[in-house]
Amino acid sequence: MARPVQFFLNDRLETVEVDENEILIDTIRERFRLCGTKEGCRTGDCGTCTVLLDGRAVRSCLILTCAVEGKHITTIEGLGNATNVHPIQQAFVDVGAVQCGFCIPGMVLTAKSLLDENHHPTEHEIRIALSGNLCRCTGYEKIIQAVQLASQRMYP
């Protein structure tokens, strides 16, 4: 049975009719055509579908859209764009942390959640925060360097 759900998506108030079993990743990708949120495992294991829910990194494949009523969702499209690149995104580019790019939106949003809570995380804290985001290309070293660089730039 469909019902209306109202929430903020990238700072814009949206209302959408969804089935009670529809998951957030499907709503984001299929209804709003925001494809930066990647679909990986659909079991919450890979982190490619990470979005910010009220500022906290969450797996959108594990959340029913009905559960986000009144909440704020930020996807990678809401963080920055080609003309207004977010410092975390720029740090990923500057250190060469972007390879195939599939995992990067989730990594960037997880890094944002971490840096919002802890402006100067240790390498260990970065590794712990990113431990739920899988990457097959980089070996994580460049990603960790990118988060460290973003921290330095955002919170000198």
C-alpha positions as protocol buffer text, in pm:
chain_id: "A"
residue {
  index: 1
  type: MET
  ca { x: 0 y: 0 z: 0 }
}
residue {
  index: 2
  type: ALA
  ca { x: 145 y: 335 z: -105 }
}
residue {
  index: 3
  type: ARG
  ca { x: 167 y: 629 z: 130 }
}
residue {
  index: 4
  type: PRO
  ca { x: 316 y: 977 z: 109 }
}
residue {
  index: 5
  type: VAL
  ca { x: 652 y: 1042 z: 274 }
}
residue {
  index: 6
  type: GLN
  ca { x: 796 y: 1389 z: 311 }
}
residue {
  index: 7
  type: PHE
  ca { x: 1166 y: 1452 z: 372 }
}
residue {
  index: 8
  type: PHE
  ca { x: 1449 y: 1682 z: 274 }
}
residue {
  index: 9
  type: LEU
  ca { x: 1666 y: 1550 z: -6 }
}
residue {
  index: 10
  type: ASN
  ca { x: 1981 y: 1755 z: -56 }
}
residue {
  index: 11
  type: ASP
  ca { x: 1818 y: 2046 z: 131 }
}
residue {
  index: 12
  type: ARG
  ca { x: 1505 y: 2039 z: -82 }
}
residue {
  index: 13
  type: LEU
  ca { x: 1169 y: 1937 z: 67 }
}
residue {
  index: 14
  type: GLU
  ca { x: 1031 y: 1640 z: -126 }
}
residue {
  index: 15
  type: THR
  ca { x: 710 y: 1440 z: -102 }
}
residue {
  index: 16
  type: VAL
  ca { x: 685 y: 1101 z: -267 }
}
residue {
  index: 17
  type: GLU
  ca { x: 431 y: 818 z: -263 }
}
residue {
  index: 18
  type: VAL
  ca { x: 608 y: 496 z: -170 }
}
residue {
  index: 19
  type: ASP
  ca { x: 518 y: 140 z: -93 }
}
residue {
  index: 20
  type: GLU
  ca { x: 577 y: 57 z: 273 }
}
residue {
  index: 21
  type: ASN
  ca { x: 853 y: -188 z: 173 }
}
residue {
  index: 22
  type: GLU
  ca { x: 1043 y: 45 z: -62 }
}
residue {
  index: 23
  type: ILE
  ca { x: 1403 y: 100 z: 43 }
}
residue {
  index: 24
  type: LEU
  ca { x: 1574 y: 437 z: 35 }
}
residue {
  index: 25
  type: ILE
  ca { x: 1832 y: 351 z: -230 }
}
residue {
  index: 26
  type: ASP
  ca { x: 1553 y: 268 z: -475 }
}
residue {
  index: 27
  type: THR
  ca { x: 1373 y: 591 z: -397 }
}
residue {
  index: 28
  type: ILE
  ca { x: 1689 y: 795 z: -447 }
}
residue {
  index: 29
  type: ARG
  ca { x: 1797 y: 625 z: -769 }
}
residue {
  index: 30
  type: GLU
  ca { x: 1465 y: 543 z: -936 }
}
residue {
  index: 31
  type: ARG
  ca { x: 1232 y: 823 z: -828 }
}
residue {
  index: 32
  type: PHE
  ca { x: 1481 y: 1110 z: -808 }
}
residue {
  index: 33
  type: ARG
  ca { x: 1733 y: 980 z: -1066 }
}
residue {
  index: 34
  type: LEU
  ca { x: 2030 y: 1053 z: -838 }
}
residue {
  index: 35
  type: CYS
  ca { x: 2277 y: 790 z: -948 }
}
residue {
  index: 36
  type: GLY
  ca { x: 2573 y: 896 z: -734 }
}
residue {
  index: 37
  type: THR
  ca { x: 2438 y: 666 z: -465 }
}
residue {
  index: 38
  type: LYS
  ca { x: 2563 y: 335 z: -595 }
}
residue {
  index: 39
  type: GLU
  ca { x: 2394 y: 0 z: -561 }
}
residue {
  index: 40
  type: GLY
  ca { x: 2631 y: -272 z: -450 }
}
residue {
  index: 41
  type: CYS
  ca { x: 2534 y: -560 z: -226 }
}
residue {
  index: 42
  type: ARG
  ca { x: 2185 y: -453 z: -106 }
}
residue {
  index: 43
  type: THR
  ca { x: 2275 y: -610 z: 231 }
}
residue {
  index: 44
  type: GLY
  ca { x: 2462 y: -321 z: 397 }
}
residue {
  index: 45
  type: ASP
  ca { x: 2803 y: -482 z: 365 }
}
residue {
  index: 46
  type: CYS
  ca { x: 2981 y: -276 z: 99 }
}
residue {
  index: 47
  type: GLY
  ca { x: 2898 y: 88 z: 180 }
}
residue {
  index: 48
  type: THR
  ca { x: 2852 y: 199 z: -180 }
}
residue {
  index: 49
  type: CYS
  ca { x: 2498 y: 315 z: -104 }
}
residue {
  index: 50
  type: THR
  ca { x: 2603 y: 537 z: 187 }
}
residue {
  index: 51
  type: VAL
  ca { x: 2409 y: 861 z: 232 }
}
residue {
  index: 52
  type: LEU
  ca { x: 2388 y: 1104 z: 521 }
}
residue {
  index: 53
  type: LEU
  ca { x: 2073 y: 1076 z: 730 }
}
residue {
  index: 54
  type: ASP
  ca { x: 2051 y: 1381 z: 952 }
}
residue {
  index: 55
  type: GLY
  ca { x: 2429 y: 1411 z: 911 }
}
residue {
  index: 56
  type: ARG
  ca { x: 2512 y: 1050 z: 1001 }
}
residue {
  index: 57
  type: ALA
  ca { x: 2648 y: 803 z: 744 }
}
residue {
  index: 58
  type: VAL
  ca { x: 2399 y: 519 z: 684 }
}
residue {
  index: 59
  type: ARG
  ca { x: 2347 y: 244 z: 428 }
}
residue {
  index: 60
  type: SER
  ca { x: 2048 y: 342 z: 215 }
}
residue {
  index: 61
  type: CYS
  ca { x: 1987 y: -20 z: 118 }
}
residue {
  index: 62
  type: LEU
  ca { x: 1894 y: -100 z: 479 }
}
residue {
  index: 63
  type: ILE
  ca { x: 1648 y: 184 z: 540 }
}
residue {
  index: 64
  type: LEU
  ca { x: 1284 y: 191 z: 443 }
}
residue {
  index: 65
  type: THR
  ca { x: 1187 y: 517 z: 277 }
}
residue {
  index: 66
  type: CYS
  ca { x: 889 y: 540 z: 514 }
}
residue {
  index: 67
  type: ALA
  ca { x: 1138 y: 566 z: 801 }
}
residue {
  index: 68
  type: VAL
  ca { x: 1287 y: 895 z: 676 }
}
residue {
  index: 69
  type: GLU
  ca { x: 971 y: 1102 z: 726 }
}
residue {
  index: 70
  type: GLY
  ca { x: 1078 y: 1457 z: 820 }
}
residue {
  index: 71
  type: LYS
  ca { x: 1449 y: 1376 z: 805 }
}
residue {
  index: 72
  type: HIS
  ca { x: 1735 y: 1524 z: 603 }
}
residue {
  index: 73
  type: ILE
  ca { x: 1902 y: 1302 z: 343 }
}
residue {
  index: 74
  type: THR
  ca { x: 2223 y: 1412 z: 171 }
}
residue {
  index: 75
  type: THR
  ca { x: 2357 y: 1225 z: -130 }
}
residue {
  index: 76
  type: ILE
  ca { x: 2687 y: 1292 z: -303 }
}
residue {
  index: 77
  type: GLU
  ca { x: 2499 y: 1522 z: -542 }
}
residue {
  index: 78
  type: GLY
  ca { x: 2403 y: 1738 z: -243 }
}
residue {
  index: 79
  type: LEU
  ca { x: 2758 y: 1772 z: -116 }
}
residue {
  index: 80
  type: GLY
  ca { x: 2923 y: 1948 z: -406 }
}
residue {
  index: 81
  type: ASN
  ca { x: 2933 y: 1974 z: -782 }
}
residue {
  index: 82
  type: ALA
  ca { x: 3173 y: 2058 z: -1064 }
}
residue {
  index: 83
  type: THR
  ca { x: 3156 y: 2433 z: -996 }
}
residue {
  index: 84
  type: ASN
  ca { x: 3145 y: 2409 z: -616 }
}
residue {
  index: 85
  type: VAL
  ca { x: 3358 y: 2111 z: -513 }
}
residue {
  index: 86
  type: HIS
  ca { x: 3344 y: 2021 z: -145 }
}
residue {
  index: 87
  type: PRO
  ca { x: 3688 y: 2017 z: 29 }
}
residue {
  index: 88
  type: ILE
  ca { x: 3659 y: 1643 z: 92 }
}
residue {
  index: 89
  type: GLN
  ca { x: 3591 y: 1577 z: -275 }
}
residue {
  index: 90
  type: GLN
  ca { x: 3884 y: 1801 z: -373 }
}
residue {
  index: 91
  type: ALA
  ca { x: 4115 y: 1620 z: -132 }
}
residue {
  index: 92
  type: PHE
  ca { x: 4022 y: 1285 z: -290 }
}
residue {
  index: 93
  type: VAL
  ca { x: 4115 y: 1426 z: -631 }
}
residue {
  index: 94
  type: ASP
  ca { x: 4433 y: 1594 z: -509 }
}
residue {
  index: 95
  type: VAL
  ca { x: 4585 y: 1280 z: -356 }
}
residue {
  index: 96
  type: GLY
  ca { x: 4468 y: 1045 z: -633 }
}
residue {
  index: 97
  type: ALA
  ca { x: 4222 y: 853 z: -417 }
}
residue {
  index: 98
  type: VAL
  ca { x: 3972 y: 819 z: -702 }
}
residue {
  index: 99
  type: GLN
  ca { x: 4026 y: 519 z: -925 }
}
residue {
  index: 100
  type: CYS
  ca { x: 3721 y: 341 z: -1067 }
}
residue {
  index: 101
  type: GLY
  ca { x: 3504 y: 576 z: -859 }
}
residue {
  index: 102
  type: PHE
  ca { x: 3234 y: 325 z: -768 }
}
residue {
  index: 103
  type: CYS
  ca { x: 3300 y: 336 z: -392 }
}
residue {
  index: 104
  type: ILE
  ca { x: 3399 y: 703 z: -375 }
}
residue {
  index: 105
  type: PRO
  ca { x: 3057 y: 863 z: -313 }
}
residue {
  index: 106
  type: GLY
  ca { x: 3007 y: 640 z: -9 }
}
residue {
  index: 107
  type: MET
  ca { x: 3364 y: 699 z: 108 }
}
residue {
  index: 108
  type: VAL
  ca { x: 3329 y: 1077 z: 76 }
}
residue {
  index: 109
  type: LEU
  ca { x: 3000 y: 1085 z: 267 }
}
residue {
  index: 110
  type: THR
  ca { x: 3138 y: 858 z: 539 }
}
residue {
  index: 111
  type: ALA
  ca { x: 3441 y: 1088 z: 565 }
}
residue {
  index: 112
  type: LYS
  ca { x: 3210 y: 1389 z: 594 }
}
residue {
  index: 113
  type: SER
  ca { x: 3017 y: 1227 z: 877 }
}
residue {
  index: 114
  type: LEU
  ca { x: 3345 y: 1148 z: 1055 }
}
residue {
  index: 115
  type: LEU
  ca { x: 3495 y: 1496 z: 1008 }
}
residue {
  index: 116
  type: ASP
  ca { x: 3175 y: 1666 z: 1122 }
}
residue {
  index: 117
  type: GLU
  ca { x: 3203 y: 1477 z: 1452 }
}
residue {
  index: 118
  type: ASN
  ca { x: 3583 y: 1463 z: 1485 }
}
residue {
  index: 119
  type: HIS
  ca { x: 3771 y: 1745 z: 1313 }
}
residue {
  index: 120
  type: HIS
  ca { x: 4113 y: 1586 z: 1360 }
}
residue {
  index: 121
  type: PRO
  ca { x: 4079 y: 1207 z: 1357 }
}
residue {
  index: 122
  type: THR
  ca { x: 4381 y: 984 z: 1388 }
}
residue {
  index: 123
  type: GLU
  ca { x: 4468 y: 742 z: 1111 }
}
residue {
  index: 124
  type: HIS
  ca { x: 4323 y: 464 z: 1324 }
}
residue {
  index: 125
  type: GLU
  ca { x: 3995 y: 654 z: 1371 }
}
residue {
  index: 126
  type: ILE
  ca { x: 3974 y: 713 z: 995 }
}
residue {
  index: 127
  type: ARG
  ca { x: 4030 y: 343 z: 929 }
}
residue {
  index: 128
  type: ILE
  ca { x: 3760 y: 250 z: 1179 }
}
residue {
  index: 129
  type: ALA
  ca { x: 3512 y: 500 z: 1030 }
}
residue {
  index: 130
  type: LEU
  ca { x: 3578 y: 374 z: 676 }
}
residue {
  index: 131
  type: SER
  ca { x: 3583 y: 6 z: 771 }
}
residue {
  index: 132
  type: GLY
  ca { x: 3230 y: -47 z: 638 }
}
residue {
  index: 133
  type: ASN
  ca { x: 3315 y: 96 z: 295 }
}
residue {
  index: 134
  type: LEU
  ca { x: 3479 y: -151 z: 60 }
}
residue {
  index: 135
  type: CYS
  ca { x: 3721 y: -50 z: -215 }
}
residue {
  index: 136
  type: ARG
  ca { x: 3873 y: -289 z: -466 }
}
residue {
  index: 137
  type: CYS
  ca { x: 4107 y: -45 z: -641 }
}
residue {
  index: 138
  type: THR
  ca { x: 4304 y: 180 z: -408 }
}
residue {
  index: 139
  type: GLY
  ca { x: 4425 y: -26 z: -115 }
}
residue {
  index: 140
  type: TYR
  ca { x: 4277 y: 248 z: 107 }
}
residue {
  index: 141
  type: GLU
  ca { x: 4606 y: 435 z: 161 }
}
residue {
  index: 142
  type: LYS
  ca { x: 4517 y: 721 z: -75 }
}
residue {
  index: 143
  type: ILE
  ca { x: 4166 y: 737 z: 71 }
}
residue {
  index: 144
  type: ILE
  ca { x: 4305 y: 773 z: 422 }
}
residue {
  index: 145
  type: GLN
  ca { x: 4546 y: 1041 z: 297 }
}
residue {
  index: 146
  type: ALA
  ca { x: 4251 y: 1223 z: 137 }
}
residue {
  index: 147
  type: VAL
  ca { x: 4056 y: 1227 z: 465 }
}
residue {
  index: 148
  type: GLN
  ca { x: 4365 y: 1355 z: 649 }
}
residue {
  index: 149
  type: LEU
  ca { x: 4415 y: 1628 z: 389 }
}
residue {
  index: 150
  type: ALA
  ca { x: 4050 y: 1729 z: 403 }
}
residue {
  index: 151
  type: SER
  ca { x: 4074 y: 1750 z: 782 }
}
residue {
  index: 152
  type: GLN
  ca { x: 4377 y: 1980 z: 757 }
}
residue {
  index: 153
  type: ARG
  ca { x: 4206 y: 2202 z: 501 }
}
residue {
  index: 154
  type: MET
  ca { x: 3868 y: 2221 z: 670 }
}
residue {
  index: 155
  type: TYR
  ca { x: 3991 y: 2256 z: 1028 }
}
residue {
  index: 156
  type: PRO
  ca { x: 4339 y: 2416 z: 1026 }
}
